[in-house]
Amino acid sequence: MNTRTLFLAWQDKAQTRQWFPVGRLDVDTEEPCYSFRYTGGAEQAMKKAGFPLLIEFPDLRKAYRSPELFPVFQNRVMNRARPDFADYLRYLDLPEGADPIEILSVNGGSRVTDTYEVFPKLIKQDDGSFTCRFFLHGWRYVSQAAQERLNELTPGEELYMALELANPATGLAVQMQTTDHHMIGWTPRYLVRDLTEAMTNAPDTYKAKIVGTNPQPAPSKQRVLIEMTGNWGKHEPMTSEDFRPLVADTP
């Protein structure tokens, strides 16, 4: 079975602005078959921030299966018939034949009408190494000088990453900085724990660089695409309770 996995994250915008990984989508590309289950993060989000279950998935402890991609995910991918679809793939640094799962793995799946994002399961190679891509978060909240520096970023440009231990919104955070010391934003909150493991356990192995920048009319959440590489050693990514499905994936 050829399986790919995406996670669904929800942000509590009303109070804490905290992000929670609330659901897991597993895709068997051979059948095809799509399975959605809530994760431990959904329980935490309900307790801490009143997370409302999705209308499409009303039961917290049920495994939902379908031969087609669920609408809550499909609606986060641009229709291929749109005339600007080629530009859309270029923003994401994806080839013309990219499928919806590949697109969701990069585009974040964000919409102006809700507070969800989609991200792929981080894959650890046999030697402990990994590569992940994400769009820069929070760049609209940095200094004016840093926002101007965003306009000068170029593909391949190296970035620094720094742990922020007392972020007023999230506590622990990972800053993205240019080599000339402009703090331009943050990594997504739901990746912080695993990225921190690489930064603290194998500090000589991790690197970050600019993949591409997308000025308007690209969506603001897709302004700067970043790639990070590193090594986790013995750490297994995305195995904490927040990421674990609440039920088994049974037909």
C-alpha positions as CSV (number, residue, x, y, z in Angstrom):
1,M,0.0,0.0,0.0
2,N,1.3,3.4,-1.0
3,T,0.2,5.8,1.8
4,R,0.6,9.5,2.2
5,T,-0.5,11.4,5.3
6,L,-1.6,15.0,5.9
7,F,-2.6,16.7,9.1
8,L,-5.3,19.3,9.6
9,A,-4.6,22.1,12.1
10,W,-7.0,24.6,13.7
11,Q,-6.2,28.0,15.2
12,D,-8.0,29.4,18.2
13,K,-8.3,33.0,16.9
14,A,-10.8,34.1,19.6
15,Q,-8.4,33.9,22.6
16,T,-5.1,32.2,22.6
17,R,-4.2,32.2,18.9
18,Q,-2.7,28.8,19.5
19,W,-2.6,26.2,16.7
20,F,-3.7,22.6,17.4
21,P,-3.2,19.5,15.0
22,V,-6.8,18.2,15.1
23,G,-7.1,15.7,12.3
24,R,-5.2,13.2,10.2
25,L,-5.9,12.3,6.6
26,D,-4.3,9.1,5.3
27,V,-4.4,8.4,1.6
28,D,-4.0,5.1,-0.1
29,T,-3.1,6.2,-3.6
30,E,-3.4,2.7,-5.1
31,E,-7.1,2.1,-4.4
32,P,-7.6,5.1,-4.0
33,C,-9.0,5.5,-0.5
34,Y,-9.1,8.4,1.9
35,S,-9.4,8.1,5.7
36,F,-9.9,10.9,8.2
37,R,-9.6,10.6,11.9
38,Y,-9.5,13.2,14.7
39,T,-6.3,13.3,16.8
40,G,-5.4,13.9,20.4
41,G,-4.9,17.6,19.5
42,A,-8.7,17.8,18.8
43,E,-9.4,16.8,22.4
44,Q,-6.9,19.4,23.7
45,A,-8.4,22.0,21.4
46,M,-11.9,21.2,22.7
47,K,-10.8,21.5,26.3
48,K,-8.7,24.6,26.0
49,A,-10.4,26.6,23.3
50,G,-13.8,25.1,22.5
51,F,-12.8,23.6,19.2
52,P,-16.0,22.8,17.1
53,L,-16.0,19.5,15.3
54,L,-16.3,19.8,11.6
55,I,-19.8,19.4,10.2
56,E,-18.4,16.8,7.7
57,F,-16.9,14.8,10.6
58,P,-19.4,15.1,13.5
59,D,-18.1,12.1,15.6
60,L,-14.8,12.6,17.5
61,R,-14.2,8.8,17.7
62,K,-15.0,7.6,14.2
63,A,-12.8,6.7,11.2
64,Y,-14.3,8.3,8.1
65,R,-13.5,6.6,4.8
66,S,-14.2,7.6,1.2
67,P,-13.1,6.7,-2.4
68,E,-12.8,10.4,-3.1
69,L,-11.0,13.3,-1.3
70,F,-13.3,14.8,1.3
71,P,-14.7,18.2,0.4
72,V,-13.1,19.9,3.4
73,F,-9.7,19.1,1.7
74,Q,-10.7,19.3,-2.0
75,N,-12.1,22.8,-1.5
76,R,-8.6,23.9,-0.5
77,V,-7.2,23.1,-3.9
78,M,-7.6,25.5,-6.8
79,N,-9.7,24.1,-9.7
80,R,-7.5,23.1,-12.6
81,A,-9.9,24.8,-15.0
82,R,-9.0,28.2,-13.7
83,P,-6.8,30.3,-16.0
84,D,-4.4,31.1,-13.3
85,F,-3.8,27.5,-12.2
86,A,-0.3,27.4,-13.8
87,D,0.6,30.5,-11.8
88,Y,-0.8,28.8,-8.7
89,L,1.5,25.8,-9.1
90,R,4.4,28.2,-9.7
91,Y,3.8,29.9,-6.4
92,L,4.0,26.5,-4.8
93,D,7.1,25.4,-6.7
94,L,5.3,22.3,-8.0
95,P,5.3,20.6,-11.4
96,E,2.3,20.8,-13.8
97,G,1.1,17.3,-13.0
98,A,1.0,17.8,-9.2
99,D,-2.0,16.0,-7.7
100,P,-4.3,17.4,-4.9
101,I,-2.3,15.7,-2.1
102,E,1.0,17.2,-3.4
103,I,-0.6,20.6,-3.6
104,L,-2.1,20.4,-0.1
105,S,1.3,19.3,1.2
106,V,2.7,22.7,0.2
107,N,-0.1,25.3,-0.1
108,G,-1.2,25.0,3.5
109,G,-4.9,24.7,2.5
110,S,-5.7,28.0,4.2
111,R,-8.9,29.9,3.3
112,V,-10.2,33.3,4.3
113,T,-13.5,31.8,5.5
114,D,-12.0,29.6,8.3
115,T,-9.0,29.0,10.6
116,Y,-7.7,25.7,9.3
117,E,-4.4,24.8,7.6
118,V,-3.1,21.5,6.1
119,F,0.4,20.2,6.4
120,P,2.2,16.9,5.5
121,K,3.5,14.4,7.9
122,L,7.2,14.9,8.4
123,I,9.2,12.0,7.0
124,K,12.3,10.7,8.7
125,Q,14.8,8.9,6.5
126,D,16.7,5.9,7.6
127,D,19.8,8.0,8.5
128,G,17.6,10.4,10.6
129,S,17.6,13.2,8.0
130,F,14.6,15.1,6.8
131,T,13.5,17.8,4.5
132,C,10.4,19.9,4.9
133,R,8.8,23.0,3.3
134,F,6.5,25.5,4.7
135,F,5.3,29.1,4.1
136,L,6.6,31.8,6.5
137,H,4.1,32.7,9.2
138,G,3.6,36.0,10.9
139,W,5.6,38.2,8.5
140,R,2.9,41.0,8.7
141,Y,3.8,41.4,12.4
142,V,7.5,42.1,12.0
143,S,9.2,45.5,11.8
144,Q,8.8,47.7,8.7
145,A,12.5,47.2,7.9
146,A,12.1,43.4,8.0
147,Q,9.0,43.7,5.7
148,E,11.1,45.7,3.2
149,R,13.8,43.1,3.4
150,L,11.2,40.5,2.3
151,N,11.0,42.2,-1.0
152,E,14.7,41.5,-1.5
153,L,14.7,37.8,-0.7
154,T,16.0,35.5,-3.5
155,P,15.6,31.8,-4.2
156,G,18.4,29.8,-2.6
157,E,19.2,32.5,0.0
158,E,20.2,31.1,3.3
159,L,18.3,31.8,6.5
160,Y,19.0,31.5,10.1
161,M,16.6,29.9,12.6
162,A,16.5,30.8,16.3
163,L,14.5,29.5,19.2
164,E,12.3,32.0,20.9
165,L,11.5,30.9,24.5
166,A,8.9,33.5,25.5
167,N,6.8,34.4,22.5
168,P,3.8,36.4,23.8
169,A,1.4,34.5,21.6
170,T,2.7,31.0,21.6
171,G,5.4,30.6,24.2
172,L,8.0,28.5,22.4
173,A,8.5,29.6,18.8
174,V,11.1,29.3,16.0
175,Q,12.1,32.6,14.3
176,M,13.3,32.9,10.8
177,Q,16.1,35.4,10.3
178,T,18.1,36.7,7.3
179,T,21.9,36.4,7.4
180,D,22.0,40.2,7.8
181,H,19.9,39.9,11.0
182,H,16.4,40.8,10.0
183,M,13.7,38.7,11.8
184,I,11.2,38.2,9.1
185,G,8.7,35.8,10.7
186,W,8.2,32.4,12.2
187,T,7.8,28.7,11.3
188,P,4.2,27.3,11.6
189,R,3.4,26.7,15.3
190,Y,2.4,23.1,14.7
191,L,6.0,22.3,13.5
192,V,7.8,23.9,16.4
193,R,8.2,20.9,18.6
194,D,9.8,18.7,15.9
195,L,11.9,21.4,14.4
196,T,13.2,22.3,17.9
197,E,14.4,18.7,18.3
198,A,16.6,19.0,15.2
199,M,17.9,22.4,16.3
200,T,18.8,21.3,19.8
201,N,19.9,17.7,19.3
202,A,21.8,18.1,16.0
203,P,22.6,21.9,15.7
204,D,25.3,21.3,13.0
205,T,22.9,19.5,10.6
206,Y,20.0,21.9,10.1
207,K,19.8,24.5,7.4
208,A,17.1,26.7,6.0
209,K,16.8,28.5,2.7
210,I,14.4,30.5,0.5
211,V,12.6,28.4,-2.2
212,G,10.7,31.2,-3.6
213,T,8.8,34.5,-3.0
214,N,5.4,35.4,-4.3
215,P,4.4,39.1,-4.4
216,Q,0.8,40.1,-4.9
217,P,-1.6,38.9,-6.3
218,A,-0.4,35.7,-4.6
219,P,-2.2,35.1,-1.3
220,S,-0.4,36.7,1.7
221,K,-0.1,33.4,3.4
222,Q,1.9,32.1,0.5
223,R,4.3,35.0,0.4
224,V,7.6,33.2,1.3
225,L,8.2,29.5,0.7
226,I,11.0,28.0,2.9
227,E,12.8,24.7,2.9
228,M,14.5,23.3,6.0
229,T,16.8,20.2,6.2
230,G,18.2,18.6,9.3
231,N,18.6,15.4,11.2
232,W,16.5,14.1,14.2
233,G,18.8,11.3,15.3
234,K,16.7,9.1,17.6
235,H,13.7,11.5,17.7
236,E,10.6,10.3,15.9
237,P,8.6,13.2,14.5
238,M,4.9,13.8,14.9
239,T,4.4,10.9,17.4
240,S,3.2,13.0,20.4
241,E,-0.3,12.6,21.7
242,D,-1.5,15.6,19.7
243,F,-0.7,13.8,16.4
244,R,-2.0,10.3,17.4
245,P,-5.4,9.3,15.9
246,L,-8.1,8.7,18.6
247,V,-9.4,5.6,16.8
248,A,-7.9,2.8,14.7
249,D,-8.2,3.1,10.9
250,T,-10.5,0.1,10.2
251,P,-12.7,-0.4,7.1
